[in-house]
Amino acid sequence: MGNCFSKSHEETDCDINVSCYNDPSDVYVTIDDNAVNNVHDNIAEPVNTDENSIYDQLFSNNHILVAAIDFGTSYSGYAFSFRHEYQRDQLKISTNLWAHNSGLSPKAPSAVLIGPDRQVEAFGYDAHSKYNELIEGGYEANHLYFEKFKMILYTVENLNNLTVIQDICGKEMLAIDVFGLVIEYLRNHLLSRVESQDSKSMLQEDMIQWVLTVPAIWGEKAKQFMRNAAAKGGIQNEHLILALEPEVASLYCRHFPQSLTIYGTRSFTEALENGSKYLVLDIGGGTVDVTAHEIQSDGTLKELYQASGGSWGGTTVDNEFKKLLITIFGSEVIAETTTDYPSEMVDLMLDFEMKKRTFEPGITKHVSLKCPTCLFTTYQKKNNVCIEETIVTTPIGDKIKFLRDKLIINSEKFESLFDNTVNKLVMHLRKLLHLEQLMDITTILLVGGFSDSIIIKNSILSNFPNIRIINPEDCSLAVLKGAVLYGHNPKIIKSRICKFSYGIGIHVKFEEGVHPEERKRTISGSDICDDIFDVHLNLGERVEINTPRLEKVYHAQNNPAKIAYLDVYASTSESPMFVTDESCNKIGYVILELSGVKETNESTEGTETNIEGTETKIFVSFHYIGSELGVVVREASTDKMLRAKFDFMG
């Protein structure tokens, strides 16, 4: 489920609930043992501010254009619509058509060619063809070619702004720069397309609502990374919202009441009405996302269960094919050809990509793939024999053969490449549908680029025959077009279910019989219990969006920089007690700016006098802003909201 948090703590003398430093970088290395006055009574007080105004500012309806970017693992694209178009016809959504050898496509491969000046030279289909031209001319040395790199945001453990990724030749570049360049390219391409429709249009940044799609199983760190990348790409933070891919896909599917039958035919059924409950199964190139919703009486959506899924998308089938190549040619041959002939191996994988999407069990007798010459020559050089002669003596010799430069795979063997993906997918769906919260689900929305696969569709239909499967014909565009719909009406999502428990690490007054004796510590004469997980949001808790929440009280040390930090933790437990529990991990900080106003005490005469306070009393609450965690901090002495934000990147 998402980014599972493993135990990762440094041994220190003391964990402080709110730490203040002159230099923000000090937060990673400084522990102040003199900060015993941070001990506080953990009480909750009601919010004394109008949080609705915060959401209204973030999700204002003043934009005249909604522009969405779907940055996928395998394919990416963009779509847009003007507000006046949306008001007349919600489905009047424009997409781009990317040219390639076989025609036009509304999405392009997530591939980018970056030049010596570290700017984008080509994207998508053009990136691959131009990279081939560079190799043929011997000019590729100072270029970088990246493809299918989005999954790094899901797989890397310590993602930050200094994380590097390697291109297909092993050359490195900062991940944030690569993502930023691709987003900038798509942004500029979209704006040029809008201008080409109306040369007199004078769009300012504050007129555009940008929407960037992200998998629902991503953690807050990966979401913040995409925000930072978008900022590098020229999209201002205040004009960007992140959309969960399966969630927005469901908004689009609601307009298409079309079901699949076990025979692969389509039938028209009743549309999803108010009160309908359904699962969204978004099968993309890298991840599988599953969310559950109920349509409320006012048409808004309520999440029924926390988003789940895993890295079982189309690339897992790619990995099985790569394993097959190793079985056929050997690991040394594959490693050498991948290093020495990267473009030829990319061609092979592109050919496989098309075949895996169009393969039809029971109809396709075999799959023919054009094998690069380098595989044959490298194998013969290392083994002094032709691969055509040795393959027949192997255990898979009856399933694989070569015909000139073609690799022929019989249908049974090719279909087996999907087994791992299908098994994980079906097992996960069975588990979800047996949960008490989801036992009355009768509909599954099947979307995402890889849901086009006949094997995937058949596996869902055959394993869940009593459930209606809605699969729009342009299911690969459901996320992209749904993101545009969401941008026009982001308040349509009413509530969320927390994927983790979130809270702040603190220490409190030690209580005999309540706290473990081994956690008792004495600082400046006061007994404290260390490493308390002060929960703000519980795993599985329903959190209403645009609804005020209870605040919790903390004390921040006053300092010249007027900056304070709170350590933020996540847990896979519903009720974590300590931040050092196995289920917990530190995921970042709340950074807040103090006003510097001294707190006042009432004197015995009833008049207020300023005191040289060493700490500032603050009220903190966590909530959801759209698809992201948000924080509200209020200063007790002034009753004013403080500038505060999460920092998950470090």
N, C-alpha and C positions, 0 to 999 in steps of 0.2 A: 504494500500500500504506500504509494507516494514515496517520499524520501524518508525511510525509516531511520530514526535517530539512535545511534549507538552511543554507549558510554564514552565520554571523552572529557576528562577533567585533569587540570594540572594541580599538583599538590601545592597549596598555599597556606599561610598562617590563618587567613580569615577571609570569608566571602562577605562582601558588604552589600547591603540592600540598595543603596543609592550612593554612588561614588562620584566625586567631582574632581576634575583636574584642570590645570591651566592649558595643557596641550592635549587635544583629543587623542593623539596617538598614545599617550600615557595609559589609556584605559586598558591596553593589552599587557602592561607590565607592572602596573602599580597597585599595591594593596596597602591601604592605610590602616594600621593597627590602632591608631588613635581615634578612629571614627566610631567609637562605641556609642556616641550620642545618636547614631543611626537606629538604635534599638527603638522600636515603636510598638504601640498596641495596634494590631491589625483589625481595623474596624471598617465597615462599609457605610457610606453616606450616599443619599440620592443625588443624582446629577442636578446641578443648579444652573444649567445652561440649556439653551435650545439647540440640541444636536441636529434637529431637522434642518436648521439653516445651513449646517456644514454640508449635509448631503445635497441640499438644493444648489449650493454653490458648485459642488463637484459635478453634479449631474444636471447642469442647467440645460435648457432646451433652446439656447440662443444660437446654436450652430445652424448654418444653412446647408452644410455638406457633411455627410458621414462617410469616412474613408476607412476601409478595413484591410488589414494585411494578415494573411494566413501564412505564417512562416512554418512550413512543415518539414519533417525529416527527409522525405523523398521529393515532394513537390511543394511549390509555393506560388502564391498569386495574390491579387488584390481585387477589390470590388468597391463600388461607391454608389451613392444615390443622394440627390438633393432632397431637402425637406419637402419642397412643394411636390416632388414626384412621389415621395413616401405617403403624403397626405391623400394623393389621388389613387395611387396603386402601390401598396407596400412591396410588391414583388417586382417593381420596375427597378432592377438593380443592374448596373453595368459592370462587366468584367472585361479583362483584356484577353486577346487571343494571341498566343505566342506561336510563331512560325517554326516548323521543323520539317524534316524530310517527308513525313507522312501527311502533312497538312497543318492544321491549326489546333491549338489546345488552350483551354482557359487557365491552365496552370503550367508552370515550367519546372524542370528539375531544380532541386535546391543545390545548385552548383555555381561556383563563382570563380572567375579568373582574376587574380590581383596582380597588377603590374609592378615594375621596379619602383615606381613612385608610391607604392602601397595604396593605390586607388583601384576601383573596379574597372577592368577592361572589358569584361563581358559577363553575362549572367545567363543561367539556364541552358537551353540548347546551344546558344551561341558560345557559351563558355567552353563547352566540350569541343566543339568544332575548331574554335580558334586555338585552343590548347594543342590540338592535334597538328594544326598548321605550324605552331611554334616548334614542336618537337621535330617535325619533318625538316624545318629549316635550321634546326640547331640553336634556337634562340630562347629556349625555355628556362635556362639556368636562373635567371633573375625574377622569374614569375612564380606564383603560388596558385595551385588549383585545389580547391576544397569542395567536397560534396558530402551530403548526408551527415553533417556535423552537429545537427541540433541535439542529438542524444547525449552529447557531453554534459548538457545541463541537468540531465537526469542521473547519469552514471558517476560523475566525478564527485568525490566526497567533500573536498574543501573548496568549493567554487568561490571565486572572488574575482576582482577586477584585474588580477595579475595571472589568472589561469591562462595557460597557453594551449593551443591545439596544433596538430601537425597536418600538413597537406598530404596528398597521396604519395609524395616523395620524401616525407619526413621533415620538411622545412617548417619551422615554427613561426607562429604569430600569436599575439594576444587574442584570446577568444572574444573579448569585448570589442576589439577593433574589427574583427571579421564580421561579427553579428551586426555591429553598427554600420559597416559599409553596405551590407546587403539590405538592411532596412532603409538606409539612405537612398540606395539605388531604386528600390521599389517605391519609396515615397516620391522621388523625383519623376519616376516613370508615370506614376498615377497622376501627379499634378500636370504633367505634359499632356496626358490623355484627356484630362478635364478641360485644359486650355484648348486642345484641338477641337473639342465639341463646341466651345464658345470662346472665340478669340478675344472677346471683349470682357470676359469674366475677370474680375479683380479680387481674387480671394485672399484675405488676410488670414494669418494663423489662427486668430481667435474665432474665425468663422467655420473652422473645420474641427469636427469631433473625430479623432483618430481612435481606431480600435485595433488592438493587437491580440491575436488568439494564442492561448497557451493550453497545454494539456491539464485536465482537472486533477491529475495525480501529482502534479508538480508541487514542490514545497515553496515556502515564501521566499527563500533565497533565490531560486531560479526565476521566480516572478520579478524580483527586484533587479536581477541581472538583466532581464529583458527590458525593464524600464530604463536602466542605465544605457543599454545599447541603443534604445530608441532615441534617447537624448543625444547620444553621439551621432545618430542618424538624422538629427534635425527636427525631431518631434518633441515639442515642449511637454513637460510633465503634466502641466495643468490641462492640457488638451488631449490627454491620452487615458483611455481606460483599457484594462485587460479583460478579455472575455474567455471563459472556460469553453473549450471546444465542443464537448458533447452538449453542454447547456444551450449554447446558441444554435447548434444544429437542430435541437428540438423545436426551437422557435420557427425555424424554416419548415420543418416536417409537418407542423400543425396545419399548414396550408395544403398538404398533399395526402388526403385520406386514401392511400393506395397500399394494398397488402400483397405479399407474395404467397403463393401456394406451394405445397410440397412438390408440385410438378414444374415449378419455375415460372408459372404464368402469373399474371397480375389481375387482381380484382379490386373494384372500387367499393369501399366500405364507408361506414359513418366516420366523419371527422372526429378528432379528439375534442371532446366537449368538456365543459366545466365539471370538475369532479373526477375526471379521468386520471388514472395512475399508470405510469409507464416507466420502463427502463430505457436509457439511451446507451446504445453500444456503438462507440466511436472507434473504429479500427483504422488506424493510420499507418504510416510507414514505419514509425518507431514504436509508438505506444498504443495500448488499448485502454480507453477510458470508459468507465461505466458510472452513470449517475442515475438517480431515481427521482422523479418529480410527480407532484399532483397539481392539476390545474385548479386554481381557486375560483370562487364564484365571480370575482371581478376580472378573471382572465390572467392574473399573475401566477407565478410558479412558486411552489413550496418544495424545497428539497426534502426527500423522505429518508435518505440515508447518505452517509458521507461518501464522497467520490472514491472510487477504487479502480484497480486495474493493474497493469504491469507493462513491461517492455516485451510484449508479444506481438508487435505489429509486423508489417511486411518484411522488415529487415531480419527478423528471426528466420524466415524462409531463405533469405539471402545467405545467412550464416550456414544453414544446412547444405545449401548448394556449394559453398566454399569448402565445407568438410568433405563433400563428395569429390570435389576436384583434388583435394589432398589424398583421398583414398585412391583415386585413379593415377595421379601423377607423382605423389609423394610430397611431403612438406618442404623439402629442399628446393624442388623444382618450382613450386608455387611461390615460395619466399623469394627466390631469385628473379622470377619473371615479374612479380609484383614490384620489385625494386628497380629492375632494369628496364622494364617495358610497362610502365604504369598506365599509359594511354590505351594500349591494347587490352589490358585487363579490365579497364573501365568499359571499353566497348563490349567485352564479353558480358559484364554485369548488366549493361543497359539492354542487351539482347535478352538476357534472362528475365529482367524486370518486365518486359513486354510479354514474354511467354507465360510467366507465372500469373499474370492478370487475365490472360485470355484462355488459359488451359481449361478444358471442359471434360471432367471424368466421364467415361463411357462413350465419349464421342472422339476426343483426341486420341489417336492410336499411339503416337510417339511425339516427342519434342525434339526438334533439330536446332542446335545452336552452333553458330560459326565459331570455331576455335581459332585463336590467334596462332600464327605460325611459330611464334617464340616458344609456346608450350611444347610443340613437337620437337623442335631443334634442341631445346634445353634438356628435355627428357632423354633424347638419344645421346647427347654429349655426356650426360652423367651415367647412363646405363649401357651404352654401346648396343642398344637394341631399339627397335621402333615400338612405340606405345601400342600400335595396332596389333603387334604380335603377342605382347604380354597381357593385354587386357582380357583376352579369351581364357587365360589360365587362372584368373582371379575369381573370387566368390561372386563378384557382380558381373562377370563376363556375359551372363545370359540376359542382363538388363541394360548393358551399355555396349555400344559399338561405335566405330569410327568409319565414316564414309568420306574419303578425301579430307577436306578441312572441316567436316561437320562432326559434332559430337551428338550422337543419337541416344536418347534416353527413353526407355519404354514408359508407358503411361503409369503403370503400377509403381515403378521406382520414383517417377517424378511426383506423383501424388503423395508418396511417403515423406517428401520434403516438407509437407504441410502438417504432418502428424503432431509434432511438438507444439506448434502454435494452436492448432485446433483443440488438442487435449487440454491445454491450459485455459483456453477460452471457455470451453464447455464446462470444465470443472468449476471455474470461477462463477459462471452464471448459475449453475446448479446450487452452489453454496449460497449465493445471494438470494435466490428465489425461495430458499428454505428458511430464510430469516423471518421472524414474526412480522417485522415492519413491511416486508415485501411479498408476503404470501398471497396477497390479492392482486398482484400485478398480472395483467392479461395482455399487455402490449409491449413489444420491444421495437424501438426505432433503430434501424440498422443504417449507420452512416459511416463516412470516412472513405478515403481513397481505396484502401485495401478491401473494403466491403464489396467492391465491384467483383472480386474473385468469386467464381462459381463454386469453388470448393468451400469457401467461407460461408456463402449463402446456404448451400446444401447442408452443411454441418449444423447450422443454427436451426434450419427448418426441420431436419430429421430428428434432432435431439429435443426440440421443444415444439411438438406438433400441435399442442393445445393453446399455444400463444400466438396472437396475431403479430406478424412481422411486417412493419411498415418500412419500405426501402425505396425512397424516391429515385427516379431514373437518373437524376444528376446528383447521386449521393455524395460524390467526391466534392461537390460545391456546397453541400449543406452547411458546413462550418463557415465557409467564406461568406455566403449570402446571409446566413443567420447572424453573423457578426455585424453586418450592416443593420439588420433589424434591431439588434440589441443596442447599437449605437444610437438609434433614434428613440429607444425607450428602455434605458438601462434600469429603470425602477420596476421592470416587469418581474424581476427575481425578488421574491418577498422574504425568503429566509434561507439560511444555510445550516447544515449539520457540520459541527467541528470534526476535522479529521484527526486532531490531536488535542490534548490538554495544553493550554498555553498559560504561562504565568511568569512571575518575577522571583528571582532568588533573593532571599532575605535572611536575617537572623532576628530572633525575637527573645523576649525574656524567658529564661528557662523555668519550666514548671515541673516540679517533682511529681512523679507518677504519670506524667503526660509525655514528656520527652525522654528519649533514651539517655541513660547516664553517660554513655560514651560520647555523646554529642555536646555535653556540657563544657562550656569554656568560660573563663573569667577574664574580662578585659576591663582595666581601670576600676576594679572592685565590683563590677556588675556581672552576674551570671547570665549567659546567653545560650540559646540553642542555635547552632549554625546550620546553613544549607537548607533552610525551609523552602519548599516550593509553594509560593503564594499564588493559588490558582485564580485566574481571571476567566478562562473559558475551559469547559470540560469536554473531553472526548465524547462524541455522540450528542452533545448538547445542541438543541435548536436555537439558533441566534437570529432574531428578527432584524433584518436590515432596515435602517432608518428608524431605529427605536432606541431611546436612551437606555443605558445600563448603569448598574450600581458602580460607584467609584470606590477605590481603596486608598487609604491614607499612607503617605510616606513622608520622610523628612530628608531634604537634600541639603548638603553642606554648602553654605555660601562661599563663593570664591571669586577672585577678580575676573575670571573668564566668563562667569555667569553661565557655565555649561555643566549639566549634570547627566549622569548615565545610570540606567537601570539594566541589570543583566536579565535577558529574556530566555526562557527555557520552554522546550516542548517535550511532551511525554506521550507514550502510547498507552498509558494507564488512565483510567477514568478519574482516579483520585490520588495522584502522586503526593507523597509526603515530603520527600527530600530531593533536591536537584542532583544528588549523587546516586539515586536509584538507577538500576540497569535500564529502566524504560525511558530515562531522561537524557536530554542533550541540550547544551547551550546553543541557541541558534542566532543570537545577536544581542542588540542593545536597543533600548529606547534612549534617544538623545533629545534633551530638552534644553531650552534657553530660559534661564531664570530672569525675572524682571530686575532683580537687585533691590527691590523695595524692602526695607526692614519691617519685620513683623512688630506689632504693638501689643502691649499688655494694658489692661485697665488698672489704674491705681486705686487705692482705697478711697480716694475722694471722688471716684467715678469719672475721672478724666483720663484720656489716652496719652501715653508717653512713649516716645521712640526708645527702643532698646537696641543694643549692639548684638543682634541675634546671630548665632553661629549656624543656624539652619533655617530652611524655608519649608513650611508645610505645604504639601501638594496633594491633589486628588487625581487619581489615574484610573482610566477605564479602557478596556480593549473592546473592539467591535469589528464589524465587517463593513468595508467600503467597497461595494460591488463584489468583486471576487477576491479582494485582498484584505489582509488584516490592517486595521487602523487603530490609532491610539489618540485619546483625548486627555490632555493634562490641564488642570485648573489650579491656579495659585490661591491658597486659602486667604492670604492677607488682602489681596486685591479683588478676588472673585473673578479674575480675568483668565481667559484661555491663554496658555503658553504655546509658543512654537515648539512642536514635538514631532518626532518621526521615528520609525523603526530603521535600524541599520542591520541588515542580515548579511551584508557582504564583508564586513570587517575592514 
